[in-house]
Amino acid sequence: MANKIQYDYKPEHLNISEPNKYKESDLKSEQMLLNIGPQHPSTHGVLRLEVITDGEIVVDVIPHMGYLHRCFEKHAESLMYNQIIPYVDRMDYLAAMNSEHVYCMGVEKMLGITDKIPKRVEYIRVLVSELNRLASHFLAIGTFGLDIGATTPFLWLMRDREHILRLLEWASGARMLYNYIWIGGLYYDLPVGFEERCLEFINYLKPKLREYEGLLLENKIFVERTAKVGVLPLDLAVNYGITGPMLRGSGLKYDLRRVDGYSVYPELDFDVPIGKGEMGTTGDCWDRTYVRARECWESVKIMEQCLERLTTDLKRDKSFDPQAAVPKRVRPKKQDIYFRGETAKGELGFFMRADGRSDKPLRCKVRSSCFVNLSVLSEISKGCMIADLIAIVGSIDFVMGEVDR
């Protein structure tokens, strides 16, 4: 029989190794312990929030992970490098192309074949990754609006996300978990007519993006619910290792596509949007949403440049083989490597250790942006109201498949 929970809020006496951080005896008489989650719809995944409240005010919040157990890292150590790709898809399943891209580039660096990847392959990789970044941001912005009561933006964004998923399914054969980007190449070249259809979608989407900004970002109710809420100061973000739109929302122009310049991103022209506190305070919920919305425009700009190259200098050739540089056997030399890239949610990094004798990694460790970004929740939620806590959780944009690896 489970022990009775006891309640007296004395942080200096708490033992963080306990399953529950707080007991009833640790709380003041006017405080209460609430559990939010792990119901899936309420918390963007199987996440449990242990919340200490004083009336409507949040005194502290402790996120508890461990309800999903993907076990990706240990599983990867029992698989050959090329067999790991489908499991990479299942971490951030909302932006699987981005994760595949980073993982494959990491293994290619281990093999020393980075310079052998055909340019057409590189541009296709960036094109599908930016399409997937758009789809991820659409879901993040739409569900964030839904969290605080806005139904219409969610429905409209899901409608346009569906166009993207159909394009990616046409290219890869799968709707969400693609296994399309391979070590050394691609599973297929783009289908005939894909570039033209993608350009049609871009022309359709541009006026829609402006519509969404007016519908949500400039909405008086949305601004009042998100401005000056969940403020993440830049120094705190850096100290916690926050990356992606959350870090840029706090005002730092830091994007690994620019900083590390991997793949063909150095050849492309795009900006890195940052939060400026236009509606409230730099680093608040509104700024994080604004950065994701502006990144949608930048992804469209990148896609246009990729399509221009793919239909002119790198246009389709019947003799082109997207698997020409795919190694017959993936067996890297003995080494340790860490490779990182910018996914829709931040820095995704893979540490891998090869022993030089096996087709499987000796060790695999993932640096998840979702896990790191979620860790700052307690710091930016203290003193807010319970309704604001839901908005803060939504503004972080995490996927539990990547958190609980």
N, C-alpha and C positions, 0 to 999 in steps of 0.2 A: 504494500500500500504506500502510495506516495506520501512523503513527509509534508506536514502542514506548513504552508508558507507563512513566515513571520515577517512583521514589518518594522526605521528611524534613521533618517538620512544622515549618515556620518561617513562621508567619502574616505576619510583618512583611515578608517577601520575596515574598508572593503577588501575582499580577496578576489581579484579578477579571474582567478583560476576556477572559481565556483561556476557551475552551470548557469545559475542566475546571479547576476551581479548584486542585486538588492534583495534583502529579506524584509519582512514586515517590521521586524524590530529595528531596522535601519532607517525607517521613515518617520518624519514628524507626523503628529496626529492629524494635521489637515492635508497631508499628502496621500496620494493613491498610486498604486502600481497598475498599469494597464498593459495588456498585450495586444498589439496590432499585428495581425497575420498569424500564421503563414498562409492565409487564404490567397490564392493566386491573383484574383482580380484586384485586390485592395492594395497590393504592395509591389506590383510589377514583377512578380515572381514569388518563389517559395522563400520568403524572408519574414522573420519574426522580429518585431521591434518591441523591446521592453522599455516602456515609457513611464517615467515618474512625473506625475502632474500635481500641481497645486491649483486646484480649480481647473480653469481652462489653460493655465500656463504650463509649459513643458519645463520641468526642472532639469531633467536629463533623459537621454534616449540611448539605448544600447542595441545596435543591430546584431542579431544572432544568425549566423550563416550555418550551413551544414545540413539542409533539408533536401538537397538535390543529389549531391555526391556523384558528379560526373566521372571522377577518378581518371581524368584524361592523362595526367602526367605519368602515373604508374602504368596505365594501359599502353601508352606510347612506347614504353621501354620493352614491351613484348612484341612490337610490330616492326616490320621493315619501314624504312623512311617513307617510301611511296604509299604504304598502306595507312599511314597516319593521317593523310589529308582528309578523308571523310570524317574523322573524329575531330579535326581542327574545325570543320564546319559547325560542329555541334556545341562549340563553346559559345561564341556570340552568333547564334543562329539567325539573328536579324541582319547581320552584315558578314555573311560567310565568305564572300569573295575577298574582302579586305584581309581576313585572317589567313585564307589560303595564300594570298599574294605574299604576305610577310613570311609565312612559314617556308614557302618554296624558295624565296630569295635567300633565306638563311641557309637552307641545305645546299643551294647552288653556290653560295660563298664557301661552304665547307668543301665542296667538290672542286672549286676553282674554275667554274664554268660560267661565271657571271657575264663575261665578255662574249660568250658564244651564243647567247640568246638572241634570236632574230629580232630586228626592230619591229616588225609587224606584230610579233608576239607581245613585245613590251607594251606597244600602244593598245593592243586589245585588252591586255591585263589592266591597264590604267582605266580604259573605258568602262569595263564591267565593274571594276572596283568603285568608280565614281557613281555609276548607276546604283550600286548597292549602298553607297554612302547616302545617296538621296533617299532611298527607300527607308533606311534606318532613321534618318532625321525626320522624315514624314511621320513615322510611327511615334518617335519621341515627342515631337511637337503636338501631334494629334492627341495622344493619350495624356499628355500634360494638360492640355486644354480640358479634356474630359475629366481629369482628376478634380478640377476646380469648377466644374459645372458647364463647360462649353461643349455642346454636342455636335453642332454643325461643322466646326473645323475638323473634328475627328473623322466624320463621315466623308467630307470632301477630300481630305488627305489620304484616307484609306482607298478612296476611288482612284486617285492618281498613283498611289503606290501599287495598285493592282496592275496598271500599265507597265510599270517597271518589272514586276515579278513575271509578267508574261513575256517580256523581252528576254529576261535572263533564263526563263524556262525554254524559250525558243533556242537560245544559244547553247545551253548546257544539257537540256533534257530533264532538269529537276527544278522544282518550284522554289525551294529555300536552301537546300543542302546540296551544293552544286558539284563538288569534285571536278571542277572545270579547269582550274589552274594546276598544272602538273609541274613536277621538278624538271626543269629544262624546257618547258613548252606549255602546250594547251592540249586538252582532250580533242577538241575540234577547232577548225577555223570557224569564223563567224558564218552563219547561214547566208545564202544568197539573198540579198535584199535587206539584210539587217541594218546596214549603215543608213540606208534611205529611211527605213521605218524609225530608226532612232532619231534621225534629224527631224522627222515629222513630229515625234513626241516632244522634242526640245522646243520646237516652234509653238506647239500646243501649250507647253508648260509655262513658258515665260510670263504671259499675262496672269496665269493662275497663281504664280508665286507672289506677284504684287497684290493679288486679291486676298491671299492668305495673310499677308502682313497687315492689310487694312482690317481684316476680319478679326484677327487675334491680337497681334502686337500693339495695334493702335486702339484697341477696344478699351474703353474707360474702366470697365469692371475688371478686365484682365490685368490692366496696369495696376489698379489698386490692390489686387490680390497677390501680385508678384514683385512690384517695386519695393525696395528696402526690406525685403523678406529673404531670409537665409543668406545673408551677406557673407561672402567668402573673401576676406582680405588677401591680397597678393602674397604677403609674407607667409601667411598660414598655408596657402595653397602650395607654395614652393616647399615649405617644411614638411608637408604631408606627402609630397611627391605627386600631386595632382597633375593630370595631363588632359589634353583634348579640349573640347569646348568649355569644360569647367574652368580650366586654367586660363584660357583665352578670354572667358567671360570676366575674369578678375583683372584683365588689362594687359596681360603679357602676350606679345606676338611671338608665340613659340609653336611651330608646326614642323614635325619631323620630315614632311615632304619638302620643306625648305631647309631645315637645319642639317639633315643628313643627305638630302638630295639623291635619294635612291631611284631606281628604275629610270623612266624618262621625265620625271617631274622637273628636273633642272631645265629641260627644253621647253617647258610650258609656262605660260603667263597666267598667274592667278594671285589673288591677294589673300592675306590672312586676317579675317575680321577679329576684332577684339571688343570687349565690353567697355563702355565709356561712361556709364552711369547716366545715360540720357533721360531716363524716366525716374531714377531713384539714386541708388548708391552703386558704384562700380563693384561688380561681383555678386549682385543679387540675382534672384530667380529670373527676373525679366532679362537681364543681360545674358544669362546663359541661354535662354530661349532665342534671344536676338542673334547671338553668335551662330547658333544652329541654322536659323533662317537665312542668314547671310551666306553661310557656307553652302547652302543649296544653290545660290547664284554662282558661287565660285566653281562648284562641281559642274554646273551647266557649261560654264566657260571652258573648263578643262575638257569636257566631252566634245564640245564643238571643235576644239583644236585637234583632238585625237581623230575625229571623223574626217577632218580636212586632210590630215596626213594619210589616213587609211584609204581615202578615195582618190588621192593624187600620187604622191611619191611611193606609197606602200600599198597600192591598189591590188586587188585580188589577182592571184596568178594560179592557174590550174596545177602548176608544178610545185606550189608552195606546200610544205609539209610542216604543220605546227608541232610535230613530234620529232623533228629532225635532230634537235639537240638533247632529247630526252635520253639519259644514260640507260644502257641495258641493265646495269647493276649499280645500285647506289651503295658504295662502300667508301666513306671518307677516310682520310688519313687520321691518325691519332691526334686529337685536338679538342680543345674547349672553344666554344663560340657563343656569343650572344648577338642576336640580330633583332632589331626593333623597327617598327613601322607605325604610321599614323592611321589608325582605324577610325571608324565613326565616333568612337567613344574615348579615344586617347591612345596612349602608347601601348602597343602590344609587343611584347618581347619574348623571344624564345632562347633559352640557354640549353645547349645540347653538348653532350660529351661523347665523343667517338673513341673507341679503343683501337681502331685501325684493322680489326680482324672480322668484325661483325657487320651485317647489313642492318642492324638495329642500334638505336642510340643506347649507350650505357646509362646515361642519365638524361632526363628531359624536365625542364622547369619552365613554367610560363609566368611572365610578368603581366598580370591582368590589370588593365586600366579600370575596369569596373570594380574590382576588389579594392584598389587603392582609393578610388574616388568615393566609394561608399564609406570608407573608414573615417572620413571627415564629418560625417552626418552629425555625430554628437556635438562637435564643436560649433557648428553653424545653426543648431536647433535650440540651444539653451535659451530660455526666456521667450520663445515664440509661443503662439497659441496652437492648440491641437490641429485646427484647420490649416494653419500655416505649415505644420509638420508634413501634412500630406502633399502640399505644394512643393516643399523642399525635396522630399523623396522623389517626386516626379521630375524635378529639374535636374537631378543627378544623372538620369538616363543610364541605368545599368541593366545587365542581363545576368540572371543568377547562374546560367549555364557556364559563364565565364568566371563568376565569382567563386563558385564551389567546384573547383576543378578536380 
